[in-house]
Amino acid sequence: MSKHAKTANGLVKGLLNSSRAFVLGTALLAGSMTMLSTTHAQAEKILRVGNDGEPQSMDPHYISTVQTSRISDDMFLGLLTYGPNGEPVPGAAESWTVSDDGMTYTFKIRDHNWSDGVPVTAQDFIAGWNRLLDPSTGAEYASLLYIIEGAEAVNSGKEGAKIAATALDDKTLQVKLTAPAPYFLAQLTHQTAFPIPQHAVAKFGKDWVKPENIVVNGPYKLTEWLPNVHTKLEKNPEFYDAANVPIDEVIYYTHEDRTAMQNRFRAGELDVARDIASEQISWLRDNLADSLRIVPYAGIYYYAIRTDKDMFKDARVRKALSMAINREAITDSVLKTGELPAYSFVPPGTGNYGEPAYISWKDLSYNEKLEEAKKLLAEAGYGPDNPLKFTLRYNTSENHKRIAIAVQNMWKQIGVQAELFNTEGKIHYADLKVGNFEVARAGWIADYNDAQNFLFLGEERTGPLNYAAFDNPRFNELMLEAEKEGDLKKRAELMKQAEAIMMEAQPYVPIYYYVSKQLVSPKIEGWIDNAPDRHLTRWLDIKE
């Protein structure tokens, strides 16, 4: 019992001879207990999430990992946002129209405010896009907005270039595209398309995202970020739909150690664990079946090979490494959680694409693949007297480590010596973006359901996210043609030709198609399994 209740109870005992005092004491006690009840109810509305990686930043323009976007999706509202089932729904835009040629979009911005009470305007979106595309910002995801007319020119630093986005008035935004893009509306859910609070950025500069300065237009606002510990968000009272947001606070705990995260979940310290240790899948199925969620996921797990390193300039070497990986052994014996072996970079079932361009040797037996891999290495000048040696990097995770060890042993069968090197996720991806690796583990989760969102990672103009530094003129040409093609079938065929080139060159070695794997407490309501694996806190509730 709190000190408030003890005080009230003491008053009652000390004044029993006075009926008036007794009534007063009883009233005090009742009020105190009501206070305790209210506090307890509020505590039950705190969502505790185990997040399998440290956030990169709270600034949307410096975010590229899923672990970070989970947090930014709770704080910012794009023109569209993710609905309860992961599908795009109206966000900051309450409605829109599209021109007959599919190239001009006009959005009506709903009346809503930033968390400091300043109205959100169409100009805030234009300011955000210009900041993202400004070369001095150094935003690695800038190319995602190249579908907007003028965006690539602005990002390239072309003098006088402007994006074709106009504020017709404070609440009306018009955008012109370079070509019809069936994925454009879905793309607007992404952090690259978020607005920025111009007044806060002008006042605080890069410090505008610190907890004491940050201004947001979404359902939650940052209150605390302790690196490698947790990130706390509290409900934003200025959010336009705050009355329908049940959870008062969400805490994202950083856990790259999946086993430790599972242990906290089992102890009742977490309501959600956003990944699992796959080696414990049998125990989880037997003991936590009511919490275990395994769902097909729009993503690819792959190894990037740095093509500008001398040993990897020869495509035969990259192909040999890929052929020696027994994908079926990894999915069936190492992971055992429903992942599918990958022989394409675009996952099957991706929208408006049909069957992907599979690797030509997909159907060979594993022994045949090993023999061919040995021949390719010999042709490239490698063998027992001159073994291929390099470092394979992976970021902290029991699963990544187990896969890396398995692949290391598979490569030994063709005489390749790979040294394993591990770092935490934030350092790992920072090194990948500047090319500080030879071969490295990576993964890509679709930002929107379109093949372009996978294949753009191989375009020369993509910059830091093209980890392999792949630069094939014909591939680049086909992707540009696809961007300008309005016919969906012709567009898909152009991208399929591009994927075939990538799969023959193997700058990226696809290993498996993802499934999302997580633990969700039965007391969490509103969690709907979906392929994008988007679960915004605003749509969730906690049972009393």
C-alpha positions in Angstrom: 0.0 0.0 0.0 1.3 3.5 -0.9 2.0 6.2 1.7 -1.2 7.9 0.6 -3.4 5.0 1.6 -1.5 4.5 4.9 -2.1 8.2 5.8 -5.8 7.9 5.0 -6.1 4.7 7.0 -4.4 6.4 10.0 -6.7 9.3 9.9 -9.7 6.9 10.1 -8.3 5.0 13.1 -7.4 8.2 15.0 -10.8 9.8 14.6 -13.3 7.0 15.1 -15.0 8.8 17.9 -16.1 11.6 15.6 -18.7 10.6 13.0 -17.9 13.7 11.0 -14.2 12.9 11.1 -14.9 9.3 10.3 -16.7 10.4 7.2 -13.9 12.7 6.2 -11.3 9.9 6.8 -13.3 7.5 4.8 -13.5 10.0 2.0 -9.8 10.5 2.1 -9.2 6.7 2.0 -11.6 6.3 -0.9 -9.9 9.1 -2.8 -6.5 7.6 -2.1 -7.5 4.2 -3.3 -9.0 5.7 -6.5 -5.7 7.3 -7.1 -3.9 4.0 -6.7 -6.4 2.3 -9.1 -5.9 5.0 -11.7 -2.1 4.7 -11.5 -2.4 0.9 -11.8 -4.7 1.2 -14.8 -2.2 3.5 -16.5 0.7 1.0 -15.9 -1.3 -1.6 -17.7 -1.2 0.6 -20.8 2.6 0.4 -21.2 3.7 -1.8 -24.1 7.1 -3.4 -23.7 8.8 -4.5 -27.0 12.0 -6.4 -27.4 13.6 -4.8 -30.5 16.3 -6.9 -32.2 18.6 -4.0 -33.0 19.8 -0.6 -31.8 18.0 2.4 -33.5 20.2 4.3 -35.9 18.6 7.7 -35.4 15.3 9.4 -34.6 15.7 11.5 -37.7 13.7 9.9 -40.5 16.3 10.9 -43.1 18.9 8.8 -41.4 17.0 5.6 -41.0 17.4 2.4 -43.1 16.8 -0.5 -40.7 13.5 -2.2 -39.9 14.4 -2.0 -36.2 14.6 1.8 -36.4 11.6 2.3 -38.6 9.3 0.5 -36.1 10.0 3.5 -33.8 9.7 6.2 -36.4 6.4 4.7 -37.6 5.0 5.3 -34.1 6.2 8.9 -34.1 5.6 10.3 -37.7 2.6 10.2 -40.0 3.2 10.2 -43.8 0.6 11.1 -46.3 -0.3 7.4 -46.0 0.4 5.1 -43.1 0.2 1.4 -42.3 -3.2 0.2 -41.2 -3.9 -2.6 -38.7 -3.2 -5.3 -41.3 -0.1 -3.6 -42.7 -1.8 -2.2 -45.8 -1.5 1.5 -46.7 -4.3 3.7 -45.4 -4.9 7.4 -45.3 -2.5 9.2 -42.9 -1.7 12.9 -43.0 -3.7 13.0 -46.3 -7.4 12.5 -45.8 -8.0 12.1 -49.5 -6.3 12.3 -52.9 -6.9 12.3 -56.6 -4.8 10.9 -59.5 -4.7 12.3 -63.0 -5.8 10.1 -66.0 -2.2 9.5 -67.0 -1.3 8.4 -63.5 1.5 11.0 -63.2 0.0 13.7 -61.1 -1.3 13.2 -57.5 -3.1 15.8 -55.5 -3.4 15.3 -51.8 -5.7 17.0 -49.3 -3.9 17.3 -45.9 -6.1 16.7 -42.9 -6.3 19.3 -40.2 -3.8 18.2 -37.6 -0.9 19.6 -35.6 2.7 18.9 -34.7 3.1 17.9 -31.1 3.9 21.5 -30.1 0.5 22.7 -31.5 1.8 24.1 -34.8 -0.3 23.1 -37.8 1.1 20.6 -40.2 1.0 22.0 -43.8 1.7 20.8 -47.3 5.0 22.8 -47.2 6.2 20.6 -44.4 6.2 17.6 -46.8 8.0 19.5 -49.5 10.6 20.7 -47.0 11.1 17.1 -45.8 11.6 15.8 -49.4 14.0 18.6 -50.3 16.0 18.0 -47.1 16.2 14.3 -47.9 17.3 14.9 -51.5 19.8 17.7 -50.6 23.3 16.2 -51.3 24.6 17.8 -48.2 22.2 15.7 -46.1 23.8 12.5 -47.2 20.6 10.5 -46.9 21.4 7.0 -48.1 17.7 6.3 -49.0 17.3 9.4 -51.2 16.9 7.4 -54.4 13.6 6.1 -53.2 12.0 9.4 -54.2 13.5 9.5 -57.7 10.1 8.7 -59.1 9.1 12.3 -58.3 10.0 14.6 -61.2 13.2 16.5 -60.6 14.2 14.5 -57.5 17.2 12.7 -59.0 18.5 16.0 -60.4 18.2 17.7 -57.0 20.0 14.8 -55.3 22.7 14.9 -57.9 23.4 18.6 -57.1 22.3 19.8 -60.6 22.1 23.6 -60.5 18.6 25.0 -60.6 16.9 21.6 -60.1 13.6 21.5 -58.3 11.2 18.7 -57.4 7.8 18.8 -59.0 5.9 19.2 -55.7 3.7 22.2 -55.1 1.7 23.5 -52.2 -1.4 24.7 -53.9 -2.4 26.0 -50.4 -1.5 25.0 -46.8 -3.7 21.9 -47.0 -3.3 20.9 -50.7 -0.1 19.2 -52.1 0.4 18.3 -55.7 3.1 16.0 -56.9 4.2 15.1 -60.5 6.0 11.8 -61.2 8.5 10.9 -64.0 6.2 8.0 -65.0 3.1 6.2 -63.7 4.1 4.3 -60.6 1.7 1.7 -59.2 3.7 1.6 -56.0 3.8 5.3 -55.3 0.9 5.5 -52.8 2.4 2.6 -50.8 5.8 4.3 -51.0 4.4 7.3 -49.1 4.1 5.2 -45.9 7.9 5.1 -45.8 10.0 7.4 -43.7 11.7 9.0 -46.7 8.3 10.6 -47.4 7.6 11.9 -43.9 7.1 15.6 -43.4 9.5 17.6 -41.1 8.7 20.3 -38.6 10.5 23.2 -40.4 10.3 25.4 -37.3 12.0 22.8 -35.1 14.7 22.0 -37.6 15.4 25.7 -38.1 15.7 26.3 -34.3 17.6 23.2 -33.2 19.4 22.0 -36.4 20.5 18.4 -36.1 19.5 18.4 -32.4 15.8 18.7 -33.3 15.4 15.0 -32.7 16.6 15.0 -29.1 13.9 14.1 -26.6 13.7 17.7 -25.2 13.4 19.2 -28.7 11.6 16.7 -30.9 8.4 17.6 -32.6 6.3 14.9 -34.3 2.9 14.5 -36.0 2.2 10.9 -35.2 0.6 9.1 -32.3 3.7 8.9 -30.0 6.5 11.2 -29.0 10.1 10.4 -27.9 10.7 11.0 -24.2 13.9 9.0 -23.7 16.6 7.2 -25.7 19.3 5.4 -23.8 21.7 3.8 -26.4 21.8 0.0 -26.3 19.2 0.0 -23.5 15.8 1.3 -24.5 13.7 4.0 -26.3 10.6 5.4 -24.6 7.7 6.9 -26.4 4.6 8.5 -24.8 1.2 9.2 -26.4 1.1 12.5 -28.3 -1.9 14.5 -27.0 -1.9 16.6 -30.2 -2.3 13.6 -32.5 -5.5 14.0 -34.5 -6.9 10.6 -33.4 -5.4 10.5 -29.9 -8.8 9.6 -28.4 -8.6 6.3 -30.2 -5.0 5.4 -29.2 -5.4 3.0 -26.2 -1.7 2.5 -25.2 -0.2 5.4 -23.2 3.5 4.5 -23.5 5.7 2.1 -25.5 9.2 1.1 -24.6 11.5 -0.5 -27.2 14.2 -2.5 -25.4 17.3 -3.1 -27.5 18.1 -6.9 -27.7 20.5 -8.2 -30.3 20.8 -11.4 -28.2 17.7 -13.3 -29.2 18.0 -15.8 -26.3 18.1 -13.0 -23.7 15.1 -11.4 -25.3 13.2 -14.6 -25.2 14.1 -15.1 -21.5 12.7 -11.6 -20.7 9.5 -12.5 -22.6 9.1 -15.7 -20.7 9.7 -13.8 -17.4 6.9 -11.5 -18.3 9.2 -8.5 -18.7 8.3 -8.1 -22.4 5.0 -8.1 -24.2 6.5 -8.6 -27.6 9.8 -10.1 -28.8 10.4 -9.1 -32.4 12.7 -12.1 -33.2 13.5 -15.5 -31.8 16.5 -17.8 -31.6 15.7 -20.3 -34.2 17.7 -23.1 -32.5 15.0 -23.1 -29.8 12.0 -23.4 -32.2 11.0 -26.9 -31.0 10.8 -25.7 -27.4 8.9 -22.6 -28.4 6.4 -24.6 -30.4 5.8 -26.9 -27.4 5.7 -24.4 -24.7 4.8 -20.9 -26.1 2.5 -21.9 -29.0 -0.1 -19.3 -28.0 2.6 -16.5 -28.4 4.7 -17.8 -31.3 4.0 -16.0 -34.6 5.7 -17.3 -37.8 4.4 -15.6 -41.0 5.6 -15.2 -44.6 7.6 -12.0 -44.8 8.4 -9.9 -47.9 12.1 -10.0 -47.6 15.4 -11.6 -48.7 18.4 -12.8 -46.6 21.5 -12.6 -48.7 25.3 -12.2 -48.7 26.8 -9.1 -50.4 30.1 -9.6 -52.3 32.1 -6.4 -52.7 32.6 -6.5 -56.5 35.3 -3.8 -56.6 37.7 -5.9 -54.5 40.3 -7.6 -56.8 39.4 -11.2 -55.9 35.7 -10.6 -56.6 35.9 -8.7 -59.8 35.7 -12.0 -61.6 32.0 -13.1 -61.7 33.1 -16.8 -61.8 34.4 -16.4 -58.2 31.1 -14.9 -57.0 29.2 -17.6 -58.8 31.3 -20.4 -57.3 30.7 -19.1 -53.8 27.0 -18.9 -54.4 26.8 -22.4 -55.9 28.6 -23.9 -52.9 25.9 -22.7 -50.4 23.4 -25.5 -49.6 20.4 -23.3 -49.1 18.1 -26.3 -48.3 20.4 -27.4 -45.5 20.3 -23.9 -44.0 16.5 -23.6 -44.1 15.7 -27.2 -43.1 18.5 -28.0 -40.7 19.9 -24.7 -39.3 16.8 -22.5 -39.1 13.8 -24.9 -39.2 11.3 -22.1 -38.9 9.7 -22.2 -42.4 12.1 -20.1 -44.4 12.3 -21.0 -48.1 15.6 -21.5 -50.0 16.2 -18.4 -52.3 17.3 -18.6 -55.9 16.2 -15.1 -56.9 16.6 -11.7 -55.4 12.9 -10.8 -55.7 10.8 -13.1 -53.6 8.0 -15.0 -55.3 4.6 -13.4 -55.0 5.8 -9.8 -55.2 3.2 -7.5 -56.7 2.8 -7.0 -60.5 5.8 -9.2 -61.2 4.9 -12.9 -61.6 7.6 -15.5 -61.3 11.0 -14.0 -60.6 14.1 -14.6 -62.6 15.6 -17.6 -60.9 19.3 -18.5 -61.0 20.0 -20.7 -64.1 21.6 -23.5 -62.1 18.8 -23.6 -59.5 17.7 -27.2 -60.3 21.2 -28.9 -60.2 21.8 -31.3 -57.4 24.1 -30.0 -54.6 26.9 -32.3 -55.7 26.7 -31.0 -59.2 26.8 -27.4 -57.9 29.9 -28.2 -55.9 31.7 -29.7 -58.9 30.8 -26.7 -61.0 31.9 -24.3 -58.3 35.4 -26.0 -58.1 35.8 -25.7 -61.9 34.9 -22.0 -61.8 37.4 -21.3 -59.1 40.1 -23.2 -61.0 39.4 -21.2 -64.1 39.7 -18.1 -62.1 43.1 -19.2 -60.8 42.3 -20.6 -57.4 43.1 -24.0 -56.0 45.0 -26.0 -53.4 48.2 -24.0 -54.0 46.4 -20.7 -54.2 43.2 -20.9 -52.0 40.7 -18.1 -52.0 40.8 -16.3 -48.7 38.6 -13.5 -47.4 36.6 -12.4 -44.4 32.8 -13.0 -44.0 31.2 -10.4 -41.8 27.9 -10.7 -39.9 26.0 -8.7 -37.3 25.3 -9.9 -33.8 22.6 -12.6 -33.8 22.7 -16.3 -32.9 21.0 -17.1 -36.2 23.5 -15.1 -38.3 26.4 -16.8 -36.5 25.0 -20.3 -37.1 24.4 -19.6 -40.8 27.9 -18.1 -41.2 29.5 -21.1 -39.6 27.4 -23.4 -41.8 28.4 -21.5 -45.0 32.0 -21.4 -43.9 32.0 -25.2 -43.8 30.3 -25.4 -47.1 32.9 -23.2 -48.7 35.7 -25.4 -47.3 34.4 -28.2 -49.6 35.6 -26.1 -52.6 38.9 -25.1 -51.0 37.7 -21.6 -49.8 39.0 -20.2 -46.5 36.6 -17.7 -45.0 37.4 -16.0 -41.6 34.3 -15.0 -39.7 34.0 -11.5 -38.2 31.2 -10.2 -36.0 30.1 -6.7 -35.0 26.9 -5.2 -33.5 24.3 -4.2 -36.1 24.9 -0.4 -36.1 28.6 -0.8 -36.9 28.0 -3.6 -39.3 25.7 -1.6 -41.5 27.8 1.5 -41.3 30.7 -0.5 -42.7 28.6 -2.0 -45.5 27.5 1.5 -46.7 31.1 2.6 -47.1 32.4 -0.7 -48.6 34.5 -1.7 -45.6 34.0 -5.5 -46.1 34.7 -8.3 -48.5 31.7 -10.6 -48.1 28.9 -9.7 -45.6 25.5 -10.8 -44.4 22.6 -8.5 -45.3 18.9 -8.6 -45.5 16.2 -6.5 -47.2 12.6 -6.1 -46.3 10.3 -4.6 -48.8 9.3 -1.0 -48.2 6.4 -1.5 -50.6 5.2 -4.5 -52.6 7.0 -4.0 -55.8 10.0 -5.7 -57.5 11.7 -2.3 -58.0 12.1 -2.0 -54.2 14.5 -5.0 -54.3 16.2 -4.5 -57.6 17.1 -0.9 -57.0 19.8 -2.2 -54.6 21.8 -3.2 -57.7 21.6 0.2 -59.4 24.7 2.3 -59.6 22.8 5.4 -58.7 21.5 3.9 -55.5 24.7 4.7 -53.7 25.4 3.5 -50.2 22.6 0.9 -50.2 24.3 -0.8 -53.2 26.5 -2.6 -50.8 28.1 -4.7 -53.5 29.1 -1.7 -55.6 27.5 -3.5 -58.5 27.6 -1.4 -61.7 26.4 -3.2 -64.8 25.4 -0.7 -67.6 22.8 -3.0 -69.1 21.2 -3.6 -65.7 21.1 0.1 -65.0 19.6 0.8 -68.4 16.8 -1.8 -68.0 15.9 -0.4 -64.6 15.6 3.1 -66.0 13.4 1.8 -68.8 11.2 0.0 -66.3 10.8 3.2 -64.3 9.4 5.0 -67.4 7.2 2.2 -68.6 3.5 2.6 -67.9 2.4 -0.8 -69.0 2.6 -3.1 -66.0 3.4 -6.3 -68.0 6.1 -4.6 -70.1 7.5 -3.0 -66.9 7.7 -6.4 -65.2 9.5 -8.0 -68.2 12.1 -5.2 -68.2 12.8 -5.7 -64.5 12.9 -9.5 -64.9 15.6 -9.1 -67.6 17.5 -6.9 -65.1 17.1 -9.5 -62.3 18.4 -12.2 -64.7 21.6 -10.1 -65.2 22.0 -9.7 -61.5 21.5 -13.4 -60.8 24.1 -14.3 -63.4 26.6 -11.9 -62.0 25.9 -12.7 -58.3 26.9 -9.5 -56.6 24.3 -10.5 -54.1 24.0 -14.2 -53.1 20.4 -14.9 -52.2 20.1 -17.5 -49.4 16.6 -17.6 -48.2 13.2 -15.8 -48.3 12.3 -14.5 -44.9 9.5 -15.3 -42.5 8.7 -13.0 -39.6 9.3 -14.8 -36.3 8.2 -13.2 -33.0 6.6 -13.8 -29.7 3.4 -11.8 -28.9 1.7 -12.1 -25.5 -1.9 -13.3 -25.7 -2.9 -10.2 -23.7 -2.0 -8.0 -26.7 -5.1 -7.1 -28.8 -5.1 -5.9 -32.4 -2.0 -7.7 -33.6 -2.8 -8.9 -37.1 -0.2 -11.0 -38.9 0.8 -9.5 -42.2 3.5 -9.9 -44.9 5.0 -6.4 -44.4 5.2 -7.2 -40.6 4.0 -3.7 -39.7 2.4 -3.4 -36.3 2.0 0.2 -35.3 1.4 0.7 -31.6 -1.6 3.0 -32.2 -3.7 0.0 -33.4 -2.8 -2.2 -30.4 -4.3 -2.6 -26.9 -3.6 -4.5 -23.8 -6.2 -6.6 -22.0 -7.0 -5.5 -18.5 
